Amino acid sequence: MAAQGSLVAWRAVFAALGVVMVATLVYTCATDGSPFRLDLLTPWMVATLADFYVNVIAISAWVIYKEANWISSAVWVLLLVCFGSAATCAYIVKKLFEVIPAGSAQDPLDLLFIRQGNLSQKKCSYVIVGRIIFSILGIFMASVVIYTVITDGLPFRKELLTPWMAATLIDFYINVFAISVWVAHKESSWISTTIWIVLLICFGSISTCGYIVLQLFHVSYQDPIYHVLLNSHSKYGIATSV
């Protein structure tokens, strides 16, 4: 019963966030026109979009892992690129409806994060590649932020908060919320969870990349890939059942 209640709650949360994002996009299009305008590309809008899409890459990596074939992976990644957090929420809600807890004590998020099938055969064969890619992305994003601060000043200025910047920030932070759910599930204490979520809120995809690289250094290429996604208690519990 507890697992089922948790499942219903997470479905409702992400469905609501998806609706909020779609409504935001529709409202901003209606009141401020198309987002495909050169005048919108201020230095901080470009930096925000770069930050946004680095997080999209991180979420896309999980989607590619979750999907059974490259066609469905490509379709969902394309939707993530085009529709951002609305697609993120739709994907998570879809996967949550596919989750069937084995017992009342089982955390539905364990089954959400992992791929279905024989988990023990899915190794972290690309762990070194992942470390390199997300390290590069983190350094790239840090460089973009530093450059933009130097050339355009701090982002905390009222004139920067245009309607499309506001919509982009909402889109960005819904994805941050999704990543934060994973971080909170994976961390073993509230202190570390709080620290990482604050870092995600303040530094965006720089923190996302840093966290992913850190987790990838906690596993070897011989470990099952789900070790990256689950906390110690969950992953060893699942290991005994496969």
N, C-alpha and C positions, 0 to 999 in steps of 0.2 A: 504493500500500500504506500509506503514511504517513497519507494522508487517511482511508482506510478505518479504520485503527487508531484515529485520533483520534475518528472518528465513533462507533465502538463504545464507546470510553471515556466519551464524553459521554453517550451513551444510558444506560450503566450507572450513572453518577454521578447523573443526575437521576431515573432509575427508583428507585435506592436511597433518595434523599432523599424521593421521593414515598411510598415504603413506610414510611419512618420517620415521616413526618407523619401518615399514616393510622393507623399503630399508636399514635402519641401521642394522637390524638383518641379512638380507641376505648378506650385504657387510661384516659384522664382521665375520659371519660364513665362508665366502669364503676366507677371508684374515687371520683370526686367529684361525680357526678351531672351534670345538664344545665347547660350554660353560660348558659342563659337565665334568670338569677336576678338580681334587683336588688342582692342583697348582694355580688355580685361586682364591681359597678361602683364601685370605689374611684376617687378622682381619678387615680391613676397607671394604673389599668386603662383608664380612658377615654382618657387621653393615649396609651397604648400602642396602643389600637385605632385612634385617629385617625392615628397614625404608620403603622400597618399599612396602613390603607386609602388613604392618600396614595400609598404604594408600589404598591398594587393599581391605582390610577388610572394610574400610569406604565406598569405592565405591560399594562393594558387598552388603552392608547393604541397600544402595539406590536401587540397582538392584532388590534385594529380595522384597523390598517394591513396586517397580514399576510393577513387573511381576504378572500375573494373576494366575499362578499355580507354583507348586514346581518343575515340570520338567523343564520348561523354565528357572526358577531361577537357578537350579542346573547346567544346560548347560552353561548359561552365566557366572556364578561364576567360573566354571571350565576353561572357555576360558580366563577369567581375570587372573586366577592363572597361566595359561600356556603361555599366549601371552601378558600379561601386558597391556600397554597403547594402543597397536594396537586394542585389544578387547574393551577397554574403548571407543576409538574413534568410532569403528564400532557400538557399542551399542548406543552411543549418536546420531550418524548420523541416525541410524535406527529409533530411537524415534523421532528425528526431522522431519523425513519424515512422521510420523504419526500425527504430530501436525497440527491442523487446527484452526487458530485464529478465534475467533468469531467476531472480529472487528479490524479495523486498529490501534486502540489505545491499544489493548491487547498485552502484552509482551509474545512472544512465549516461553520464558524461564519459565514463570509461568506454562505453560502446559507441558513443558519438565520435570520439577522437580516433579510435582504431579502425582499421579496415577489416571487413569480414573475410573469413577464410582461415587457413592454417597460418597463424601468426608466427610460429616458430621458424617457418621457412623464409620469412621475409626479413632479410638481413639489411644492415645499414651499409650496403655496398657503396653508397655515394656519400658517406659521411665526410670524407676529406673534401670532396667537391663542394658539399654544403658549407663546410667551414670556410672555404675560400670564397665562395659566392657571397655569403652573407657578411663576411668580413669586408669584402670590397664594397658591398652595398652600404654598410654602416659607415665606412670611411668616406665614400662618395657623398652620403647624405650630410655627414658632419661638415664636409668641405663646402657643400652648397649653403648650409646655414651660416657658416662663418663668413663666406664670401658675400652673402646677401646682407648680413649685419654690417660688414665693412663698407659695402658700396651703397646700401639703401637705408641704413640705420636700423633701429629696433622695430619689431613688428607691432608693438603695443601703441598703435596710433589709430585714432578714430577714423581717419580718412581711408584707411586700408580695408575697413569692414564694409565692403560693398555687398549688395544682396548675393552675388554669386560667391564671394569669399565666405560669407556666412553659411551658404548652402554647402560649400566645399568642406568647411570645418565640421559641420554636422555629419556629413558623409565620412569624413576622416575619423571622427571620434566614435561613431558607431562601429567602425572596423576596430578601433582601439579597444572598445568594450568587448568585442568578440575575442580578441587576442588576450585581453585581461582575464576573461573567463578561463581560458586555457592556463594562464600563468597561476591564477588562484587555485585551480584544480591540481596543478603540478607541484606547487610549493608546499613544504611541510609545516610551515608556521605562518601565523598572521603577520608577524613582523616582516619577514622576507616578502610575503605577498604584498603588503602595503607599500614597501619600498619600491618594488618593481612596478606596481601599478602607478605610483606617483611618477616614476621615471618615464613610463609609457605616456602618461598625460603630458608631461613637461617636455620630453625630448622626442616623442613620436617614434618614427621608424629607426632612429639611431638606437634607441633602447630595445626595440623589437629585434634588430639584428644582433645586438650585443647579447640579449637573452638566448636567442637561438644558437649562436656560436658557443656560448657557455654550455648549453645543454648538449650540443654535439661533441664537445670535449669531454663530456661525462660518459660517453659511450665509445665503443670500438666498432670497427667495421664488422666484427663477428657477432655483435649483439643484434637481437631483433629490433626492427625499426620502431616498434611501438614503445620501446624504452625511452625514446626521445619525447613521446607524447604524454606518457602517464607518470604519476608519482610512484615512488618505490613500493608503497603498499599495494597499489593497484596492479602494477606490472608483474610483481611476483605472484599475486593472487591469480592473475590471468594466466601466467606461465604454468601454473599447476593444473589448469583446466584444459590446456591445449595438448 
